[in-house]
Amino acid sequence: MSDSVIDKVKYKVQEFNKYTESYTNRMVGQKTQRWAVAFLLTIIFILRLVFTKKYVSIAYFAYIYILSSFLQFISPKNKQDLAELPVSKSDVGEYKSYQRQLPEFDFWQSYIKTHIIAIFCSLMPFLDIPVYAPLLIIYCFILTGLFLMQEFEKWRSVSVNAKQAVKYWVGLDKPNYKK
């Protein structure tokens, strides 16, 4: 009898895998819909956190994993692609597309899986580890800033200047057309 139960479970798992694979295959070309689903899952998880006022540690672990995936998403695949200068005139006209370590679709999949696992874990009361939430939130901001600055410096892609960014967004750098 246990063999038949195991076989039924295996069959159900295979059916679920087929369903999820067909769903992800249908979503490949629909970037807006994919990220709308991701946004919806994020809202559901955030509402779960706000209403229960628990599971901050699960949110922290999910955030760290998503941050790691995002850093892979913005990083180029090979450092040599950015470091090499053209050595001949034939190399100058050659176009090389920017390849990421983690493609956008794979980043979306990891984002979705992380939120599904986080929502599932937030349904289990024994996974609510007591932590001091404000300290964890500050730590998340510090980690994000440090990791992004490290990544930008590593690839020399963007020099982040907070003063210029504030001037741009506030509107102080805009030209004055009044006479």
C-alpha positions as CSV (number, residue, x, y, z in Angstrom):
1,M,0.0,0.0,0.0
2,S,2.8,2.4,0.7
3,D,4.2,1.9,-2.8
4,S,0.9,3.0,-4.3
5,V,0.9,6.1,-2.1
6,I,4.5,6.9,-3.1
7,D,3.6,6.4,-6.8
8,K,0.6,8.7,-6.4
9,V,2.8,11.4,-4.8
10,K,5.4,11.0,-7.6
11,Y,2.7,11.3,-10.2
12,K,1.3,14.4,-8.6
13,V,4.7,16.0,-8.4
14,Q,5.3,15.2,-12.1
15,E,2.0,16.7,-13.0
16,F,2.8,19.8,-11.0
17,N,6.2,20.1,-12.6
18,K,4.6,19.8,-16.1
19,Y,2.1,22.5,-15.2
20,T,4.8,24.9,-13.9
21,E,7.0,24.2,-16.8
22,S,4.3,24.9,-19.3
23,Y,3.4,28.1,-17.4
24,T,6.9,29.4,-17.5
25,N,7.3,28.5,-21.2
26,R,4.2,30.5,-22.0
27,M,5.6,33.5,-20.0
28,V,8.9,33.7,-21.7
29,G,8.0,36.4,-24.2
30,Q,5.7,38.3,-21.8
31,K,8.0,40.5,-19.7
32,T,5.4,42.9,-18.4
33,Q,3.0,40.1,-17.3
34,R,5.8,38.2,-15.6
35,W,6.9,41.1,-13.5
36,A,3.3,42.0,-12.7
37,V,3.0,38.5,-11.2
38,A,6.2,39.0,-9.3
39,F,5.0,42.4,-8.0
40,L,1.7,40.8,-6.9
41,L,3.6,38.1,-5.0
42,T,5.8,40.8,-3.4
43,I,2.7,42.7,-2.3
44,I,1.1,39.5,-0.9
45,F,4.2,38.7,1.1
46,I,4.6,42.3,2.4
47,L,0.9,42.4,3.4
48,R,1.5,39.1,5.2
49,L,4.4,40.6,7.1
50,V,2.5,43.8,7.9
51,F,-0.6,42.1,9.2
52,T,1.1,39.4,11.3
53,K,4.0,41.6,12.4
54,K,6.1,38.5,12.3
55,Y,8.5,36.6,10.0
56,V,11.0,39.5,9.7
57,S,13.9,37.0,9.5
58,I,12.3,35.2,6.6
59,A,11.9,38.5,4.8
60,Y,15.6,39.2,5.5
61,F,16.7,35.9,4.1
62,A,14.5,36.3,1.0
63,Y,15.9,39.9,0.6
64,I,19.5,38.7,0.8
65,Y,18.9,36.0,-1.8
66,I,17.1,38.4,-4.1
67,L,20.0,40.9,-3.7
68,S,22.5,38.2,-4.6
69,S,20.5,37.3,-7.7
70,F,20.2,41.0,-8.6
71,L,24.0,41.4,-8.4
72,Q,24.4,38.5,-10.7
73,F,21.8,40.0,-13.0
74,I,23.7,43.3,-13.3
75,S,27.2,41.7,-13.6
76,P,28.7,40.9,-16.9
77,K,29.4,37.3,-17.7
78,N,33.1,37.7,-18.4
79,K,35.4,40.3,-17.0
80,Q,37.6,40.0,-20.1
81,D,34.8,41.4,-22.3
82,L,35.1,44.7,-20.5
83,A,38.8,44.8,-19.9
84,E,40.1,44.0,-23.5
85,L,40.9,46.9,-25.8
86,P,40.6,46.3,-29.6
87,V,44.0,45.3,-31.0
88,S,43.3,45.8,-34.7
89,K,41.0,47.8,-36.9
90,S,38.8,44.7,-37.5
91,D,38.1,44.5,-33.8
92,V,36.9,48.1,-33.6
93,G,33.8,47.5,-35.7
94,E,33.0,44.2,-34.0
95,Y,29.9,44.4,-31.8
96,K,29.7,42.3,-28.7
97,S,26.5,42.2,-26.9
98,Y,26.4,42.6,-23.1
99,Q,26.0,39.2,-21.6
100,R,24.8,38.9,-18.0
101,Q,25.9,36.3,-15.4
102,L,22.2,35.7,-14.8
103,P,19.7,36.3,-17.6
104,E,16.5,38.3,-17.0
105,F,14.2,35.3,-17.2
106,D,16.3,33.3,-14.7
107,F,16.4,36.3,-12.4
108,W,12.6,36.5,-12.6
109,Q,12.3,32.7,-11.9
110,S,14.6,33.0,-8.8
111,Y,12.6,36.1,-7.7
112,I,9.3,34.2,-8.0
113,K,10.6,31.0,-6.3
114,T,12.0,33.1,-3.5
115,H,8.7,34.8,-2.8
116,I,6.7,31.5,-3.0
117,I,9.1,29.9,-0.6
118,A,9.0,32.9,1.7
119,I,5.2,33.0,1.7
120,F,5.1,29.2,2.4
121,C,7.6,29.6,5.2
122,S,5.6,32.4,6.7
123,L,2.7,30.0,7.2
124,M,4.8,28.0,9.6
125,P,4.9,29.5,13.1
126,F,8.1,27.6,14.2
127,L,10.0,29.6,11.5
128,D,9.3,32.9,13.2
129,I,12.7,33.7,14.7
130,P,12.5,36.7,17.0
131,V,14.8,39.5,15.8
132,Y,15.0,43.2,16.4
133,A,13.4,44.4,13.1
134,P,14.8,48.0,13.0
135,L,18.3,46.8,13.3
136,L,17.7,44.2,10.6
137,I,16.3,46.9,8.2
138,I,19.2,49.2,8.8
139,Y,21.5,46.3,8.1
140,C,19.7,45.5,4.8
141,F,20.2,49.1,3.7
142,I,23.9,49.1,4.6
143,L,24.4,45.7,2.9
144,T,22.6,46.9,-0.3
145,G,24.7,50.1,-0.5
146,L,28.0,48.3,0.2
147,F,27.3,45.5,-2.3
148,L,26.2,47.8,-5.1
149,M,29.1,50.2,-4.6
150,Q,31.5,47.2,-4.6
151,E,29.9,45.9,-7.8
152,F,30.1,49.3,-9.5
153,E,33.7,49.7,-8.5
154,K,34.5,46.2,-9.6
155,W,33.1,46.7,-13.1
156,R,33.9,50.4,-13.2
157,S,30.4,50.9,-14.7
158,V,28.9,53.8,-12.8
159,S,30.4,56.3,-10.5
160,V,27.7,57.1,-8.0
161,N,27.7,60.6,-6.7
162,A,25.0,61.3,-4.2
163,K,25.2,65.1,-4.5
164,Q,24.6,64.9,-8.3
165,A,21.8,62.4,-7.9
166,V,20.0,64.6,-5.4
167,K,20.4,67.7,-7.6
168,Y,19.1,65.8,-10.6
169,W,16.0,64.5,-8.9
170,V,15.2,67.7,-7.0
171,G,15.6,69.6,-10.2
172,L,18.5,71.9,-9.3
173,D,20.5,70.8,-12.4
174,K,17.8,71.7,-14.9
175,P,18.4,74.7,-17.2
176,N,16.6,77.9,-16.4
177,Y,14.7,79.2,-19.5
178,K,13.1,82.2,-17.8
179,K,14.3,85.6,-19.0
